[in-house]
Amino acid sequence: MENNQEGKVMRIGNREFEVGKHTYLMGILNVTPDSFSDGGKFNCPDAALAHAEQMVLEGADIIDIGGESTRPGHQQISEEEETQRTAPIVELIKSRFDIPVSVDTYKANVAKACLNAGADLVNDVWGLKYDKGMAGLIVSSGAACCLMHNRDKAEYSNFIEELKSDLIETLAIAKDAGIPGENIILDPGIGFGKTYGHNLEAICKLKELHSLGYPLLLGTSRKSVIGLALDLPVGERLEGTLVTTVQAVMAGCAFVRVHDVKENKRAIQMAEAIRGGWEHVG
């Protein structure tokens, strides 16, 4: 399936993204004590700000702020606690840096507080299916959104077709609420409601999701699919992540969500040079 995003431009905050031409970097900033990879490292304002600055300097295009771990078996926290973790950091980063900010939450009240604090994008890991108020909030705010595939159980009879049909259900919710199509990114949800084999298949068959007609985001950074493939702990999964980033570029994904911005930026640059640069070289 060919990328049908050629020539399309998406606005997130005050920035335009050529989603059919380039793969952009969403840098991860977890302000949580228990995230699977970096829990506790950036959950105070000074540390969060310093890490955001590092990612900006290394070439991040968006900063994605999360206040509740969504790793398997995570402990859900209250809306109030999640808001207290995230909204002040959103406001702080927006006051210091001219960069779009995303909030990683599936709760409408948390998203509302973060949008009021200056966030430009809502990254919903339940694709509008958890909180019935999320779609309306996105419409009223005018924000962009990334809508991820997720399921309670990793049970499928035809995985890729059901992945697409689940995302079509999410898109129907978005359309019924009035979310403009140009404000939507889709995420296949690596590590969510999928087995190891499902995750590998989704990464392998990313191009098939272009049939849905929206920019794609791939989020694999340091995840268990890499740990299982390489038999490595979280802190040693950079090389595996870079391979998936190259796969995202070759499949025409518009965004990758990563912890290690500098290294992934270089991988994107090299992959894009291979993908298209030879056409312009004598």
C-alpha positions in Angstrom: 0.0 0.0 0.0 1.5 3.3 -1.1 1.7 6.3 1.2 -1.3 8.6 0.3 -0.1 11.5 2.4 2.2 12.9 -0.3 1.9 16.7 -0.3 -0.2 16.9 2.9 0.7 19.4 5.6 -0.5 19.1 9.2 -0.5 21.9 11.7 0.3 21.2 15.3 0.4 24.3 17.5 2.2 27.0 15.5 4.2 24.6 13.3 3.4 22.9 10.0 4.5 19.2 9.4 5.0 17.9 5.9 3.6 14.5 6.9 4.0 12.9 3.5 7.6 13.9 3.0 9.5 13.5 6.3 9.5 11.5 9.5 9.4 13.8 12.6 10.6 13.1 16.1 8.3 13.1 19.1 10.5 13.1 22.2 9.2 11.4 25.3 9.1 13.2 28.7 7.7 11.0 31.4 6.9 12.9 34.6 6.1 9.7 36.5 7.8 7.6 39.2 7.0 4.3 37.6 7.4 4.4 33.8 8.9 1.2 32.4 12.0 2.9 31.0 12.8 6.2 32.9 10.4 6.3 35.8 11.4 8.8 38.4 14.2 10.5 36.4 12.2 13.6 35.3 9.3 13.9 37.7 10.4 17.3 39.2 10.2 20.6 37.3 14.0 21.2 37.0 14.8 17.8 35.7 11.8 17.8 33.3 12.8 21.2 32.0 16.5 20.1 31.6 15.5 17.0 29.7 13.1 18.9 27.5 15.9 21.4 26.6 18.2 18.5 25.8 15.6 17.0 23.4 15.0 20.3 21.8 18.7 20.8 21.2 19.0 17.3 19.8 16.3 17.9 17.2 12.9 16.9 18.7 10.0 18.2 16.8 7.4 17.6 19.5 7.7 17.0 23.3 5.2 14.4 24.6 4.5 14.7 28.3 3.0 11.7 30.2 1.9 11.7 33.8 0.7 8.1 34.2 2.6 5.0 33.2 0.7 2.9 30.6 3.1 0.0 30.7 1.5 -3.5 31.2 0.2 -3.9 34.7 0.5 -0.2 35.5 -1.2 1.4 38.5 -3.9 3.8 37.4 -3.8 7.1 39.3 -6.5 9.8 39.8 -7.2 12.5 37.3 -6.2 15.1 40.0 -2.8 13.5 40.5 -2.1 13.1 36.8 -3.1 16.7 36.2 -0.8 17.9 39.0 2.1 16.0 37.4 1.5 17.2 33.9 -0.2 20.6 33.5 2.6 22.6 35.3 5.2 20.9 33.2 3.3 21.7 30.0 3.1 25.3 31.0 6.7 25.5 32.0 8.0 24.0 28.7 5.7 26.2 26.6 7.0 29.2 28.4 10.6 28.3 27.7 10.6 26.7 24.2 8.9 27.3 20.9 8.0 23.7 20.3 4.7 21.9 20.0 3.8 19.9 23.2 1.7 16.8 23.3 0.0 15.4 26.4 -0.1 11.6 26.7 -3.4 10.9 28.4 -6.7 9.0 27.9 -8.6 11.1 30.4 -10.5 14.2 29.1 -10.2 16.2 32.3 -6.4 15.8 32.4 -6.2 16.7 28.7 -8.4 19.8 29.3 -6.1 21.0 32.0 -3.0 20.4 29.8 -4.6 22.1 26.8 -5.4 25.1 29.0 -1.8 25.1 30.0 -0.7 25.3 26.4 -0.6 21.8 25.0 -1.1 21.5 21.3 -1.8 17.8 20.8 -3.7 15.0 22.7 -2.1 11.6 22.5 -4.8 9.1 23.5 -3.7 5.5 24.0 -7.3 4.3 23.9 -8.2 6.0 20.6 -11.2 7.9 22.1 -12.7 4.7 23.4 -12.0 5.1 27.2 -13.4 8.6 28.0 -16.5 9.6 26.2 -15.7 13.2 26.8 -12.3 13.1 25.0 -13.6 13.5 21.4 -15.7 16.6 22.2 -12.9 18.2 24.1 -10.6 17.8 21.1 -13.2 19.4 18.9 -13.8 22.3 21.2 -10.1 23.0 21.7 -9.1 22.7 18.1 -6.1 20.6 19.1 -4.5 17.9 17.0 -4.7 14.4 18.3 -2.9 11.1 18.0 -5.3 8.2 18.3 -3.8 4.8 19.2 -5.0 1.3 18.7 -5.6 -0.7 21.9 -7.6 -3.7 23.2 -8.2 -5.2 26.6 -7.1 -8.6 25.3 -4.7 -9.7 22.6 -7.2 -12.0 20.9 -7.6 -11.8 17.1 -8.6 -14.1 14.2 -7.1 -11.8 11.5 -4.8 -9.4 13.3 -4.0 -6.8 10.7 -7.6 -6.6 9.4 -8.9 -6.3 12.9 -6.3 -3.7 13.8 -7.5 -1.6 10.9 -11.2 -2.2 11.7 -10.6 -1.1 15.3 -8.9 2.1 14.1 -11.8 2.6 11.7 -14.1 2.5 14.8 -11.9 5.2 16.4 -12.1 7.3 13.2 -15.9 7.0 13.2 -16.0 8.3 16.8 -13.8 11.2 15.7 -15.9 12.0 12.7 -19.2 11.8 14.6 -17.8 14.3 17.2 -16.6 16.6 14.5 -12.8 16.3 14.8 -11.3 17.5 11.5 -9.5 14.8 9.5 -6.5 17.1 9.1 -6.0 17.1 12.9 -5.7 13.3 13.2 -2.6 11.0 13.5 -3.0 7.2 13.9 -0.8 4.9 16.0 -0.9 1.1 15.6 -0.2 0.8 19.4 2.9 -1.3 19.6 2.9 -3.0 23.0 -0.8 -2.5 23.7 -3.3 -5.3 23.5 -0.9 -7.4 21.3 1.3 -10.4 21.7 5.0 -10.3 20.7 4.1 -11.8 17.3 1.3 -9.2 16.8 3.8 -6.4 17.6 6.3 -7.7 15.0 3.6 -8.1 12.4 2.3 -4.5 12.9 5.8 -3.1 12.6 6.4 -5.2 9.5 3.1 -4.3 7.8 3.0 -0.5 8.6 2.4 0.3 4.9 -0.9 -1.5 5.0 -2.2 1.2 7.4 -1.9 3.9 4.7 -5.2 2.6 3.4 -6.8 4.4 6.3 -5.7 7.8 4.9 -4.0 9.4 7.9 -0.5 10.2 9.0 1.0 7.4 11.1 3.1 7.5 14.3 5.2 4.5 15.4 6.1 4.2 19.1 8.4 1.3 19.8 11.2 3.0 21.8 12.7 0.6 24.3 9.5 -1.5 24.4 9.2 -5.2 25.2 9.0 -6.3 21.6 12.6 -5.2 21.3 13.6 -6.7 24.6 12.1 -10.0 23.6 13.7 -10.0 20.1 17.2 -9.2 21.4 16.9 -10.7 24.9 18.0 -7.4 26.4 16.9 -5.2 29.4 15.3 -1.8 28.9 18.6 0.1 29.1 20.1 -1.8 26.2 17.4 -1.5 23.6 18.7 1.6 21.6 20.0 -0.3 18.6 16.7 -2.3 18.3 14.7 0.9 18.5 16.8 2.4 15.7 16.0 -0.5 13.5 12.3 0.1 14.0 12.7 3.8 13.4 14.4 3.0 10.0 11.4 0.7 9.3 9.0 3.6 10.1 10.9 5.9 7.6 10.8 3.3 4.9 7.1 2.7 5.5 6.3 6.4 5.2 5.4 7.1 8.9 5.1 10.8 9.6 6.2 10.5 13.3 8.2 8.3 15.6 7.9 8.6 19.4 11.3 8.0 21.1 13.4 8.4 24.2 16.8 8.9 22.5 16.3 11.9 20.2 19.9 12.4 18.9 20.4 8.8 17.8 17.0 8.4 16.3 17.4 11.7 14.4 20.6 10.4 12.8 18.9 7.2 11.9 16.0 9.1 10.2 18.5 11.3 8.3 20.3 8.2 7.0 17.2 6.3 6.1 15.7 9.3 4.3 19.0 9.7 2.4 18.8 6.1 1.2 15.1 6.3 0.5 15.2 9.3 -1.7 18.7 11.0 -1.9 20.1 8.7 -4.6 17.5 10.1 -7.1 19.2 13.5 -6.9 22.8 12.3 -7.1 24.6 12.0 -10.5 
